[in-house]
Amino acid sequence: MARKQITLVEVGPRDGLQSEPEILSTETKAKFVEMAIDAGVTRLEVASFVHPKKVPQMADAEALIERLPQIDGVSYIGLIMNERGLDRALTTKVHEIGMVVVASDTYNRKNQGVGTAESVAAWKSIARRAQENGLRANVMIASAFGCPYEGEVKVSRVVDLVKQVIEAEPAELGLADSIGVAVPNQVTDVLGAVREVIGDLPVRCHFHNTRNTGLANAQAAVEAGVTYLDASIGGIGGCPFAPAATGNIPTDDLVYMLDRSGVATGVSLEKIIAISRWLEAELGRGVPALLPKAGGFPAGDNRAA
């Protein structure tokens, strides 16, 4: 029987670095991306086209993408929030754009300066323009499992938003636990309800490990049939616009779990661990991931999935 396969989307260069206090050089960021590709990663969220005063770590988005290698089978994703962000993305060699719509109106206003309905409308226009320009257009429902300002998010609310955003025919639908509050049975319930609406559209999940449930939620998502899982090498990052939303799932720990569970990713655990240790030197401190500390199992066996 063929092994189940999951494609990992490496978000460390964007979601990881944008929440860290250090601002790494463009050259260092490019090396980060190149090392991840060498480890077997084929989709990477590399930049965010947002105002540099709000997220100074992403101020060099265009310069970074310009110096990244163009490699067959490797796709670079740029995060955008509005039409201005798309305008910037279209001047670069980015292959995909990702738009965020937040499930709660309060958080959408904190994150994007407008209400959720306005972001949905913007997404529909952005998707059309991106598709006309040959870009893969993706949308993600953020805070789909809970909001830092409004609390619980009803499944019906998520499903309603999904119905609206898929009208623009995204290449994939993303669901994000932006503040790390989800638990596995909730993931199962939400994905089940969403699948009834979207049919065979690929699903991508983005979990945070803020409350130490990220990996368990990722496993629940795998069992529910997701196609893509986001993770951040070393577990760096979070969300700068949500209180205490630290802790992306570490790519290292996720690859280990999937490999040992018989799920193929095509990513080398040994090389990911090496990147985490390199990141520790660049950031001047340890990273949250546990595999750089513990190593693979059996001892020294960090083979690729």
SENUMAR-228786 format. One record per residue (C-alpha): z, y, x. Coordinates in steps of 0.25 Angstrom, whole numbers, plus 5000, padded with zeros to 4 digits. Each point is the difference from the previous one (the first is absolute). Layout:
// SENUMAR-228786
w	v	u
Z	Y	X .
...
This chain:
// SENUMAR-228786
w	v	u
5000	5000	5000 .
4996	5014	5005 .
5012	5009	5004 .
5003	5012	4991 .
4995	5013	5006 .
5005	5014	5000 .
4994	5012	5006 .
5011	5009	5006 .
4998	5015	5000 .
5006	5007	5012 .
5007	5013	4995 .
5008	5003	5013 .
4990	5011	5005 .
5001	5007	4987 .
5012	4997	4991 .
5008	4995	5012 .
4998	5012	5009 .
5000	5011	4990 .
5015	4998	4997 .
5004	4999	5014 .
5006	5012	5007 .
4992	4999	5012 .
4985	5005	5000 .
4992	4991	5009 .
4988	5005	5007 .
4986	4997	4994 .
4997	4991	5012 .
5013	4992	4998 .
4996	4998	4985 .
4986	4995	5004 .
5006	4990	5009 .
5010	4995	4989 .
4988	4998	4991 .
4992	4993	5011 .
5011	4991	5003 .
5002	4996	4986 .
4985	4997	4999 .
5001	4991	5012 .
5011	4993	4993 .
4991	4996	4989 .
5002	5011	4990 .
4987	5004	4993 .
5005	5011	4990 .
5009	5011	5004 .
5005	5013	4993 .
4998	5009	5012 .
5002	5014	4995 .
5004	5009	4988 .
4992	5012	4996 .
5011	5009	4996 .
5005	5014	5003 .
5005	5000	5015 .
5012	5008	4996 .
5005	4990	4991 .
4997	4988	5009 .
4998	5005	5014 .
4999	4986	5005 .
4986	4999	4994 .
4995	5013	5004 .
4990	4993	5009 .
4993	4991	4990 .
4986	5004	5003 .
5002	5000	5015 .
5006	4986	4999 .
4989	4994	4992 .
4990	5006	5009 .
5005	4992	5012 .
5002	4987	4993 .
4990	4989	5003 .
4990	4996	4990 .
5001	4985	4999 .
4993	4991	4990 .
5010	4994	4990 .
5010	5010	5003 .
5003	5011	4990 .
5008	5013	5001 .
5007	5005	4988 .
5003	5015	4998 .
5011	5004	4989 .
4997	5012	4992 .
5007	5007	4988 .
4989	5010	4995 .
4986	5005	5001 .
5003	5008	5012 .
5005	4987	5007 .
4987	4993	4996 .
4992	5012	5006 .
5007	4998	5013 .
4998	4985	5000 .
4985	5001	4997 .
4998	5007	5014 .
5006	4988	5007 .
4996	4986	5003 .
5010	4994	4991 .
4995	4988	4992 .
5010	5001	4988 .
5008	5010	4992 .
5013	4997	4994 .
5005	5008	4988 .
5015	5000	4995 .
5004	5002	4986 .
5015	4999	4998 .
5006	4993	4988 .
5010	5010	4997 .
4996	5015	4997 .
5012	5006	5008 .
4997	4992	5012 .
4985	5003	4999 .
5004	5015	5000 .
5009	4999	5012 .
4989	4992	5007 .
4987	5006	4996 .
5004	5013	4993 .
4994	4997	4987 .
5003	4990	4988 .
4996	4986	4999 .
4989	5003	4990 .
4994	5010	5009 .
5000	4990	5012 .
4993	4990	4991 .
4989	5010	4996 .
4999	5004	5015 .
4999	4985	5004 .
4988	4998	4990 .
4992	5012	5006 .
5004	4996	5014 .
4996	4985	4998 .
4986	5004	4995 .
4998	5010	5012 .
5005	4990	5010 .
4991	4988	4994 .
4988	5010	5000 .
5002	5002	5015 .
5001	4985	5003 .
5015	4999	5002 .
5009	4989	4994 .
5009	5007	4990 .
5014	4994	4998 .
5011	5005	4991 .
5015	4996	5001 .
5011	5002	4989 .
5012	5005	5008 .
5014	4997	4996 .
4995	4990	4991 .
5014	4992	5000 .
5009	5012	5000 .
5001	5015	5002 .
5011	5008	5008 .
5000	5011	4990 .
4998	4993	4986 .
5006	4986	5003 .
4994	4988	4994 .
4985	5000	4997 .
4995	4992	4988 .
4990	4989	5002 .
4992	5006	4988 .
5000	5013	5008 .
4993	4993	5012 .
4990	4993	4991 .
4996	5013	4993 .
4998	5007	5013 .
4992	4988	5005 .
4991	5000	4988 .
4997	5015	5003 .
4997	4999	5015 .
4991	4987	4999 .
4990	5008	4992 .
4996	5006	5013 .
4996	4986	5005 .
5009	4999	5013 .
4997	4990	5010 .
5014	4995	4999 .
5013	5004	4993 .
5013	5003	5007 .
5014	4999	4995 .
5011	5006	5009 .
5015	4999	5000 .
5001	5013	5007 .
5015	5000	5001 .
5003	4986	5002 .
5007	4997	4987 .
4992	4988	4995 .
5005	4985	4999 .
4991	4988	4999 .
5001	4997	4986 .
4996	5014	4997 .
4988	4999	5009 .
4996	4987	4993 .
5001	5007	4986 .
4993	5013	5004 .
4988	4992	5007 .
4999	4991	4988 .
4999	5011	4990 .
4990	5008	5009 .
4991	4988	5002 .
4998	4999	4985 .
4994	5014	5000 .
4992	4999	5013 .
4994	4986	5000 .
4995	4996	5014 .
5001	5014	5007 .
5007	4998	5013 .
5014	5004	5001 .
5007	5006	5012 .
5016	5002	5001 .
5008	5009	5008 .
5014	4997	5001 .
5012	5007	5007 .
5012	4993	5006 .
5010	5011	4997 .
5009	4990	4993 .
4996	4988	5008 .
4992	4994	4989 .
4986	5003	5005 .
4996	4987	5006 .
5005	4992	4988 .
4992	5009	4991 .
4988	4998	5009 .
5002	4985	4998 .
5000	5002	4985 .
4987	5008	5001 .
4993	4989	5008 .
5005	4990	4990 .
4994	5009	4989 .
4986	5000	5007 .
4999	5014	5007 .
4989	5002	5010 .
5006	5010	5009 .
5014	5003	5005 .
5003	5013	5007 .
5010	5000	5012 .
5004	5008	5012 .
5001	4995	5014 .
5014	5001	5005 .
5004	5004	4985 .
4999	5014	5004 .
4999	5011	4989 .
5003	5002	4985 .
4997	5012	4991 .
5003	5014	5004 .
5000	5005	4986 .
5010	4990	4994 .
5015	5000	5003 .
5004	4988	5009 .
4987	4993	4999 .
5000	4994	5014 .
4995	4987	5004 .
4986	4995	4999 .
4999	4985	5001 .
4998	4996	5014 .
4987	4994	5003 .
5007	4991	5011 .
5010	4994	4990 .
4989	4999	4989 .
4990	4993	5009 .
5011	4990	5004 .
5004	4997	4986 .
4986	4998	4995 .
4996	4992	5012 .
5012	4990	4998 .
4997	5000	4985 .
4986	4995	5003 .
4993	5013	4996 .
4989	5004	5010 .
4998	5015	5004 .
4992	4999	5013 .
5010	5009	5007 .
5007	4996	5013 .
5015	5001	4999 .
5002	5000	5015 .
4991	5012	5001 .
5007	5008	4988 .
5013	4997	5007 .
4994	5006	5013 .
4996	5013	4992 .
5014	5001	4994 .
5006	5000	5014 .
4989	5010	5005 .
5004	5009	4988 .
5015	4999	5003 .
4996	5006	5014 .
4991	5011	4994 .
5011	5004	4989 .
5011	4999	5010 .
5008	4991	4990 .
5001	4986	4994 .
4991	4996	4988 .
5006	4994	4987 .
4991	4987	5001 .
5008	4987	5004 .
4989	4992	5006 .
5000	5009	5013 .
5015	4996	5002 .
5000	4986	4996 .
4986	4995	5003 .
4992	4989	4993 .
5004	4986	4997 .
4999	4990	5007 .
5005	5009	5012 .
4989	5007	5006 .
4989	4995	4990 .
4994	5013	4994 .
4987	4994	4997 .
4990	5007	4990 .
5001	4996	4985 .
